[in-house]
Amino acid sequence: MIRLEKDGDLWLVTIDRPEKANSLTADMLSRLIEIAKDADAAKVLVITGNGKVFSAGADLDEARAGLATSPLWEELSGTIAALPCLTIAALNGTLAGGAFGMALACDMRISVSTAKFFYPVMKLGFLPQPSDPVRMTQLIGPSRAKMILMGGQKIAADEALNYGLVDRLVAGDLLAAARDIAADALSATPEHIAGIKALIR
C-alpha cells in the first residue's frame, strides 16, 4: 500500500490505498518512516497519493484503537523535516487529519485545484501531533492555523494557495510539475542541495 519508485536520484513515494481514501495504517506509517530514513541517499523525495485523495489521515478502525495519537505520525514528519534532500508533497487530492504532518514537513507543497484541506482534531477530541501546529503556523500564521485546527474549516485549494498552505496549484500533470521543480536539484550535488537547504532553515 506504500509504493516506492526510484528514478535515479528522484524517489517517488505513492500512498496506494485509493479504495480507503489512502487512509493510513500503522504498518503504512512504519513503511513511510523506513523510506524517509533511507531517503538521505536521494536528491529529491516526492510524496503523492493514488486516486482523488492524497490521504484521509488515519484508518478509522486503527484510529479508534489508538493510531490517532500514535508517536508514529511525529516520527514520520520529523524524519522528513530533517532530510538534507529536496522534499515535495505532490497533493493529488484532499489532505486530511494526521496526513497533514508529512505534507507540512516537506520543503514545498504543490496541489491539484480540486483538493480540500482539513484537520478535524477539535471535532474528534484529539490533540494534533506536536509539530503540526508549529509548522502550520509558520506557513500560514496563527489565526489561519486556528481556523483549521480549532474552527474545523475545510479549506479549498485556491484558499490554501492564498494562505500559503500550498505553494502552487497545478492544472495539468502533477508529477510532471514536481519533476520540473526537481530538475535543478537533480543536476546538483547532494552537498549543494543540503547547503542551500541549511541556509534557508
C-alpha positions in Angstrom: 0.0 0.0 0.0 3.1 2.2 0.0 4.9 2.2 -3.3 8.5 3.4 -3.8 9.9 4.0 -7.3 13.5 5.2 -7.7 14.2 7.1 -10.9 17.9 7.8 -10.4 18.2 10.3 -7.6 14.5 11.1 -7.5 12.5 8.9 -5.2 8.7 8.8 -5.7 6.6 7.5 -2.8 2.9 6.8 -3.5 0.3 6.1 -0.9 -1.7 3.4 -2.7 -4.9 2.6 -0.9 -7.5 4.5 -3.0 -10.4 2.3 -2.0 -10.0 3.6 1.5 -9.2 7.2 0.6 -5.5 6.4 1.1 -6.1 6.3 4.9 -3.0 5.2 6.8 -2.5 2.2 9.0 0.4 1.7 11.5 2.1 -0.6 9.0 1.9 2.0 6.3 3.3 4.7 8.6 6.1 2.4 9.6 7.0 1.8 5.9 6.9 5.6 5.2 9.3 6.2 8.1 11.6 3.4 6.8 11.7 5.1 3.4 12.2 8.5 4.9 15.1 7.3 6.9 16.8 5.9 3.8 16.0 9.0 1.6 19.1 10.8 2.6 20.5 8.8 -0.3 18.2 10.6 -2.7 18.5 14.1 -4.1 14.7 14.6 -4.3 11.9 12.9 -2.5 8.3 13.3 -3.8 5.3 12.0 -1.9 2.0 11.6 -3.6 -1.2 9.5 -3.5 -3.1 7.3 -5.9 -6.6 8.4 -6.9 -8.5 11.5 -6.0 -7.4 11.8 -2.3 -3.9 12.3 -1.1 -4.8 10.8 2.3 -7.7 11.0 4.7 -5.4 10.5 7.6 -5.6 7.6 10.0 -7.5 4.4 9.1 -10.7 4.7 11.1 -10.6 1.3 12.7 -7.0 1.7 13.7 -7.6 5.3 14.8 -10.2 4.0 17.3 -7.6 1.5 18.6 -5.1 4.2 19.3 -3.4 5.1 16.0 -4.8 8.7 16.1 -2.4 9.5 18.9 0.5 7.2 17.9 4.0 8.6 18.0 4.5 7.2 14.5 3.0 10.4 13.0 5.5 12.6 14.7 8.4 10.3 13.9 7.4 10.4 10.2 7.1 14.2 10.0 10.3 14.7 12.0 12.3 12.3 9.8 11.1 14.1 6.6 11.8 17.5 8.0 15.4 16.5 8.8 16.2 15.2 5.4 19.0 17.0 3.5 17.4 16.4 0.1 14.6 18.4 -1.6 11.2 17.1 -0.4 8.0 17.8 -2.4 4.4 16.9 -1.4 2.5 16.4 -4.7 -1.0 16.6 -3.4 -3.2 14.7 -5.9 -6.3 15.4 -3.8 -7.7 16.1 -0.4 -5.4 16.2 2.6 -6.9 15.5 6.0 -6.1 14.7 9.6 -2.8 13.2 10.6 -1.6 13.1 7.0 -1.1 16.8 7.3 2.2 16.1 9.2 4.1 14.6 6.3 3.0 17.3 3.9 3.8 20.2 6.3 7.2 18.6 6.9 8.1 18.8 3.2 10.0 21.7 1.7 7.1 22.5 -0.6 3.6 21.5 -1.4 2.0 21.5 -4.9 -1.6 20.6 -5.4 -4.4 19.9 -7.8 -7.1 22.6 -7.8 -9.8 20.2 -6.5 -8.1 19.4 -3.2 -9.5 20.3 0.1 -7.6 20.7 3.4 -9.0 19.9 6.9 -7.7 18.6 10.2 -10.7 17.8 12.4 -9.0 17.3 15.7 -11.3 19.6 17.7 -14.4 17.7 16.5 -12.8 14.3 17.1 -11.4 15.2 20.5 -7.7 14.6 19.8 -4.7 16.9 20.0 -2.7 17.2 16.8 0.8 15.9 16.7 3.0 18.5 18.4 5.0 19.7 15.4 1.9 20.0 13.1 0.5 23.3 14.6 4.0 24.7 14.8 4.8 24.0 11.1 1.3 25.1 10.1 1.6 28.4 12.0 5.0 29.1 10.4 3.4 28.7 7.0 0.0 30.4 7.4 0.0 32.3 10.7 -1.7 31.7 14.0 -5.2 32.8 13.1 -5.5 30.7 10.0 -4.0 27.7 11.8 -6.7 28.2 14.4 -9.3 28.4 11.6 -8.3 24.9 10.5 -7.4 23.2 13.9 -10.0 24.9 16.1 -12.6 26.1 13.7 -12.6 22.8 11.8 -12.9 24.6 8.5 -12.4 22.8 5.1 -10.1 25.0 3.1 -10.4 24.8 -0.7 -7.3 24.7 -2.9 -7.4 28.3 -4.0 -7.8 29.5 -0.5 -5.0 27.2 0.6 -2.8 28.8 -2.0 -3.8 32.3 -0.8 -3.0 31.2 2.8 0.5 29.8 1.8 -0.5 26.3 2.8 0.3 25.2 -0.7 2.9 26.8 -3.0 1.4 26.1 -6.4 -1.8 24.8 -7.9 -1.2 22.5 -10.9 -3.8 22.3 -13.7 -2.0 19.6 -15.7 0.2 16.6 -14.8 1.0 16.9 -11.1 4.1 14.6 -11.2 5.4 16.3 -14.3 5.2 19.6 -12.4 7.1 18.0 -9.4 9.8 16.7 -11.8 10.1 20.2 -13.3 10.7 21.7 -9.8 13.1 18.9 -9.0 15.2 19.3 -12.2 17.9 21.8 -10.8 18.3 19.8 -7.6 18.7 16.5 -9.6 21.6 18.1 -11.6 23.3 19.4 -8.4 25.5 17.6 -5.9 23.9 16.3 -2.6 26.2 18.7 -0.7 24.9 21.7 -2.8 21.3 20.7 -2.1 21.9 20.3 1.6 23.9 23.5 1.8 21.2 25.7 0.3 18.5 23.9 2.4 20.6 24.6 5.5 20.9 28.3 4.7 17.1 28.6 4.2 16.5 26.9 7.5 
